[in-house]
């Protein structure tokens, strides 16, 4: 053995011969770890492949291949007639920090990561047999077969290269934007063309894109309180100064916004006028008109998040603010994720043409383009009437579930909470008795197989209502009854 000093380093090496990773790669990994931790130093001679094979009781070819692997990566070098050595170039990279590496280095970076001063909230709903979620659709009702057929057809038609062989418009494929424009004009009273549409992967991406493109650090953004935390996080991340506007039973109190506009320059107002998030109340018509007037007077952007326009039960839904916008002050955002399925990331922004052009250019920095195959498949479903038929069917189903769920709340839980039956949407805003700890209730419910929100996301320094959204649309009537029974037992 030409290098007896290194023998103890190799004596304890072992290999998992049942693992998918080849033995020679396992040996190479072990040698590399020794180099990185300073156990093997620059210029140090290694045993010959025959000696190493005998020491480790492996095939000589295996040992040779491990050396070849590290030689190709630059960690080893050979000298004819002299043997194999740790590369002389390794020394300059052997920083003291490498000698202190521990398994935790995969969890904590060696560089500074800024800490965020806003909470992340629940990223994933825990698995549970029952759920009263934030207000999601029932994927069992979605036209999945029709969607699968439309998606498959996109890949089997002629002209694949022009459609899919190269990059496309970052605003989205023309066919989808045109179909969506016609759909929005018909259902929401908008006055758009394909040039007014930009496809995004859901509402959250639309908000983030607008923040990147149109919000600068220090800009004032006003939003409803309580509101949607995810949107607020985007405003804060963009460096904006976030100001909360209180709401009442008629939505945002626009008079409070007017007072702020008189005091300072407002860049954007984020609003959910159709079904305010989280309370589900609708913005009254006079306030809608006043909000538009203030935007024209003070020059701020209105970001209208219309996340569940399609589900309104009491009467024909109020048309969006964007339908009455004559001066290009509104950026309208919608999503099929709330009406179709959250798993399908399909959203859109509607704005003046020059705004869409600017947003498309900024989008290139983040996401070269969306899923054009998905968009074109959705265009087919819009054009052949599948989406319209699906929404008509689910509207009646969700209305029945709303009525049944509200009757359960009234008869079984009236002593513990109060609520107003929502005119639309897929959830009920419930305000529990202050004596009930919603965080504790949510934890207990989960142990009984029921997921429900804990309400922490709706708490603000100036807003302390003990309330949560209870989604009814994604559960069958039988599941709704079981869920209410669990809550009743727990409180």
N, C-alpha and C positions, 0 to 999 in steps of 0.2 A: 504494500500500500504506500503510495507516494506522498500522501498527506495525512498522517496519523492524527494531526491536531483536530481535523474536522470529523473524525470518526464518531465521536459522541453525539454530534449534531444529527447524524443520520441513523444512529442506532435505534432511536425510538419512533422512527417513521413507520406508519402503517397505512394500508390502502384498502378502500372498500371496493372489492372486485365485483360486487353486485350493483354498484352505482352506474348511472348512465354515463358519467364522465370517465373517459378512458384513464387507465392507470398512469400512462406517461404524462397526461395532463395533470393528474393529481400530484405526481412527483414534481412537475414543473411549478405548480402552485406552491408546494412546500419550499422549494428552493428559492422562489421569488420572495416568499414571506421572510425567509432567513436573510435575504439581501436587504430587504426594506427595513427590517428591524435591527440591522447592523450586526447580526450574528455571522454573516459572511461579508467580508470587506473587499473593497477594490483591490485588485491585484492578487487576491488569495487564490491559490491553486486548488482545484477540485480533484477528487479521485478520478481515475480513468473510468470509462463506461464499464469495462469488464470488472474492475474492482468494486464499483458502486453496485453493479448487478449482483455480485457475490454477497456483498454486505447486506443488501436489502432483500436478497432471495427473489429476484425478479429476472426476467429475460434481459439479456444484454441489449437487444434491439429496443426494448422499452426505455432503458436508461439512455441510449443514444438519441432516441426521439425526444426525450425530455430536454437533453442538452441542446439539440437542434432548435427546439421551440424557443428556448431562452436566447439562443444565439441570434435567431432571426429578429427577436425583439430588441436586441442590443444589450442585454444584460450580461452575456458571456462573450468571451473572445478566445480564440485558439491561436497557438503558436506551433508551427510545424516542428515536430520532434521534441517539444517541451510539454504540451498538454493543454488543458482547458482552465481558464482563469476567469475570475469575476472581472467584468469590464473596467478598464481604467477610467471610464467616463462616469462611473457611478458615484465616485467620491463627491463631486460637486453637487450632487443631488441629495446627499445624505444629511439633510437638515436635522437638527436635534429633535424636532417635533416627530419625525418619522420613528425615532427610537422609542417614543412614548405612545405609539399607536395602541389603542385598545379596541375591542369589539364595538364599543359605543361610538366609534368614529363614523359608523354608518347611520347613526341617528342624529348626531350633532355635527354641523359643518364647522370647519376651521376658520371660517370668515364670519363677519358680523351679519346677522339677519335682522332687519328692522322688526320691531315688535308692533303689532297692530293694536290700536286702542278701541277696536270695536269687536264685539263677539262674533263667533262664526255661526252659532246656532246649530240646530240639528242638520247634519249633512245627509243622513240616511235614516229612514224610518225603520225602527227595529221590527224584526219579523214577528208577526203576531197573527193569530187566527182571525181576530176581529180588529177593526180599525175605524176610528172616527177621525179622519185625517184633516188636513188643512183645506180640503175642498177639491178633491181630484175626481176625474171622470171614471167611469167603470169600463175598463178595457174589454170586458166581455161583450159589451154592446158595440164596440168599434167595428167598422167594416174591414176586418183584417184580411178576409179572403179577397175582397175587391182590391185592397191595397197591394196584396202580394201579387195579384194578377197584373196590376198596372206597373208595378216595379219590374216584374219579370219581362213584361212587354218592352220596357225601355231597353233592355239588354238584348232582345232578340230581333229588333227592327233593323232595317238597313241604315246605312250612313252612320256607323258607329264612330268612325274617326272624327267627323265634324262635331259630334255631340260629346264624345267621351275620350277621344284620342289626344286631346290637348287641353290646356287651361281655357276657362271661359270667363265670362263677365263676373267680376266679384260681386256685383249687385244681384246676381242670380240669372238663370236662363230666361230668355225673353218669353218663351211659351208660358212659363209659370207666372212671371210678372204680369203678363197680359191677362191670363185667366184670373189671377188674383185681383187685378184692377177691376175687371168686370164684376166679379163677385162682390167686392167691397162697395162698388158704386150701386149695385142692386140692393144689397142688404143693409148698408149703412148710410146711404145717401151721400157718399163721397163723390168728388169730381176729379178722378184720377186717370192717368194713362200708365202704361208700363214704366215710363220714365220716372214716375213718382214712387216706385216700389223698390225696396231693397230687402232681399231675403236674409234672414239671420237665424241662428240656431236657438231660438227661444227669446222670450222677453228680456232675460237677464243679459244676454249678449247684446241686445239692442240698446239697453241702458248703458252698458259698459262702452259700447262703440260711440255713443253720443257723448259720454263723458270724455273719452279720449280725443274726440274730434272737436268738441265745442266748449268744453269746460276747462278753464285755466285755474291754477292755484290761487286761492283768494276770492274767486267768484262766489257770489251768494246764490245758493239753491234753497228754495222753500219747498217743503213737503208736509203732508198731512200728519197729524199726531192724534192717535196712533197711526202707524203706517207700515210699509213693507221694509223690513230690516235689510233685505238684500239690496234693494235700491239705495237705501241710505248708506250702506257700506261702500257702494260704488262712488257716491258723491264724496264721501270722506276720503276714499283712496285717491280720488282725483285732486285732493287738496282744497276742495270747496268748503266754504263756510255754510253749514247746514242750519237752517232756521225752521222750527216747527210751527205749523199753523193749526190751531185747534179745530176740531170738528164738532158737530152736534147731530141731531136727528135728520138734518137736511144736507149733510156733507160738510165740506170745507167752509169755514166762516170767512168768506171773501173780504169782509170788512177789515178783518185783522191783517190780511195781506195788503190791503190798500194802505194801512198805516205804515207798514214796513217799507213799501215802495216810496212813500214820501220821505223816509229817513235815509234810505240807502239804495244803491243800484242793485237790482235783482237780475241775475242772468237767466235763471230757469225756475219754473214751478213744475214740480212733479205731482200729478194728481190722478186718482182712480175714480172718475166721476160716475161711472155706470153703477158699479157695486163697490163702494169704498172698501179698501182693504185696511184693516180686517173686519170692520163692523157691518159691511154689506149695504149701508144706506146709500141712496142715490143723491147726487148733487141736484138741488132744486133748479128749475129752469131760470129763475131770475139770477141766481148765483152763477150759472153757466154763462149767461150773457154778460154779466158784470166781469167775470174772469177774462173773457175775450176782450172786453173793452179795456181793461187794465193792461192786458198784453199789448194792445195797439198803442196805448198811451205811454207806457213805460218801456216798451221794447224788449220784454223778456220772452223767452221761449216757453211754450207750454208743452211739456212732455205728457201726453195722454196715454196712460196704460189701461187699455181696455181688455183685460185678461179673460173675461168670460161674457162678452156681449151676447153670444148666441143663446144664453139660457136666462130668459126672463119670462115669468109665468103669469103675472097679474094682467098685463096689457102689453101692447106693442112697445118694445123698449124705446127709451129716449135715444135719439140719434146722437152720435159722438160730437164732441166739441169741434172736431175736424170738419164735420159736415157744414158747420156755420162759419168756418174760418175763411175770410175773404182776403186776408193779407199775408198768408203764409207764415203764421206765428206758431202753428201747432205741428209737432211731430207726433204722429199717431202710431202706436205700437200694439200689435195683436199677436196671438199665438194659437196654433192648432194643438199645441201640447196640452192645453187645458180642456179643449173640447174633444180631442182625439185620444191622446194618451201621453202622459209625461215622458214616456220612454222615447217618443218620437220628437226630436228637437226641430221644430218647425215654427218659426216666427217671422215677423215682417215689420219693417218700418215704412211709414208713408209720410212724405214731406214734399216740399217744393223741389223741383228738378235740380237746382244748383246745390241744395242740401244733400240730396241723394248722391250726386256726383262726388261731393266732398267726402261723404261717409264711405263711399265705395273705395276711394283712394286710401283712406285711413285703414279700412278693413284689410287691404292688401298687406299691411304691416303685421297683422295679427293672424289672418286666415286667408290664404290666397283666394279661396272661393268656398262657397258652401257645398252641400251635397246636391249636385245638379241632377243626379239620377233620382234622388228622393223628391226634389222639387218638381221634376217633370212628371213623375208618377202622381204627385198630388194635383198637378195641373189637369191630368186626365180625369181624376175623380171630381174635380171642380167642374170641368166641362161636361161630363156625362151625367151630372146631377146626383152622383153618389153622396157627396158631402151634404147636399141640401136634404136628401131623403134621410140620411143618418141623423142629422140634427133635428128634423121634425119628429122622428121616432124617439130619440133620447129625451127630447124636451118633455114629452108626456110622461115618460118613465120617471124622470127626475122630479117632475112636479108631484107625482104620486108618492115618491119616496120622501119628498119634503113634507107633504101634508101628514103622512104617517109618522114621520120622525117628530114633527112638532107636536102632534097629538100625544105621543109617548112622553115627551118632555113635560107637557102640560099636566098629564094625569099622574105620572110617576115621580117627577122631580120638581114639581112646582114649589115645594118647601125649601129647595136648595138653590134654585137659580131662577133667573128671569131672562126673557128673550123676546124679540120681536120677529114674527114670521117674515123671512126675507121675500121680497118681490121677485128675486131672481138669484142666480148663482148656484153654488153647490155646497154651501155650508151655512150653518146658523151661528150667529154671534151670541154667545151665552155669557151672562154675568153671574158668577156664583156668589153665594153668601161669603162675606169676608172671613168668616170663621173657617172656611174650607181651604186648606193649603193645596193648591193645584199641583205643585211639584210632587208632594207626597201622594196625592191622588193618582197622578200619572204613573208613578212607580208601582203603586199597589195594583193598579189596573193591568199593567204589563205582566205582572206575576200571574194574573188571572186570564191572560191571553188576549187582552184588549189594549191596543195602542190609542192614546189620545194625547194631544199637545199639553205641555205643562204651563203655558201662558207666559213664560219668561220673556219671550220675544215681543210681547205687547206692553211691557212695562217701561215707563219713561219717568224722568225726574218730576215732570209736571203732569203725569197721567198714571194713576194707580188703580184703575179698575181691575177687579179680579176676574178677568174675562178670557175666554178662549174660543177659537173657531172649532165647531164640530161638523166635520164633513159628512154628508149623508149620501151623496151621489154614488160613491163607489161600493156601497154595501147593499145587500138585498134586504127586503123588509124583515126577514127572519133574523138576519145578522144585526139589524138595527135594534130589534127587540131584545136580543141577547146582550147587546152592548149597554143599553139603558138599564137592564136588570143588574148588570155588574156594577155600574156606577151607583145605582140605588142601594145595593148591599154594602158598598164600601163607605158610603157617607151616612 
